[in-house]
Amino acid sequence: MSQPDTCNISARLARWADEKPDSPALIELSNRRQKTFRELDKDTQQVASGLIQCGMKPGDRVLLMTPYGLDFV
């Protein structure tokens, strides 16, 4: 029996970064800034690594204090 496709956004992001690394993943319309799937995956991994190094673990809650936009996502 085959494994069902996961709905984990992190797993999907890694796959998209591999399949289409230079395609836009996010576009901020107000100033036309963009992030590719490669950039978004790299940024996500860096934030996750930093949170783990600070003692965070799965299930912990985080409060984000940043204006809404590319940096928030």
C-alpha positions in Angstrom: 0.0 0.0 0.0 1.4 3.5 -0.8 1.8 6.2 1.8 -0.8 9.0 1.6 0.6 12.4 0.5 1.4 14.5 3.5 -0.3 17.8 4.2 2.7 19.2 6.1 3.5 22.6 4.6 7.2 22.2 5.5 7.4 19.0 3.5 5.6 20.6 0.5 7.9 23.7 0.6 11.0 21.5 0.5 9.6 19.6 -2.5 8.7 22.8 -4.3 12.1 24.3 -3.6 13.6 21.2 -5.2 11.2 21.1 -8.2 11.0 24.8 -9.0 13.7 26.7 -6.9 13.6 29.9 -8.9 9.8 30.3 -9.2 8.2 33.0 -7.1 6.8 31.6 -3.9 5.7 34.9 -2.4 5.1 38.3 -4.0 4.5 41.4 -2.0 2.3 43.6 -4.2 2.8 46.9 -2.4 6.5 47.1 -3.3 6.9 44.1 -5.7 9.4 42.3 -3.5 9.5 38.5 -4.2 10.9 35.4 -2.6 11.6 32.3 -4.6 10.8 28.8 -3.3 14.6 28.3 -2.7 14.8 31.5 -0.7 11.7 30.8 1.3 12.9 27.2 2.1 16.3 28.5 3.2 14.8 31.2 5.4 12.4 28.7 7.0 15.2 26.3 7.8 17.2 29.1 9.4 14.4 30.3 11.6 13.5 26.7 12.6 17.2 26.0 13.5 17.4 29.2 15.5 14.2 28.3 17.5 15.5 24.8 18.2 18.9 26.3 19.4 16.9 28.6 21.7 15.2 25.6 23.3 11.9 25.5 21.4 10.4 22.1 20.6 7.4 20.8 18.6 4.2 22.0 20.1 5.6 25.1 21.7 3.8 28.4 20.7 5.6 31.4 19.3 4.4 35.0 19.2 5.5 36.9 16.1 6.2 40.6 16.4 6.8 41.8 12.8 4.7 43.8 10.4 2.6 41.8 7.9 4.4 41.1 4.6 7.2 39.0 3.3 9.2 39.1 6.5 6.1 37.9 8.5 5.6 34.9 6.2 
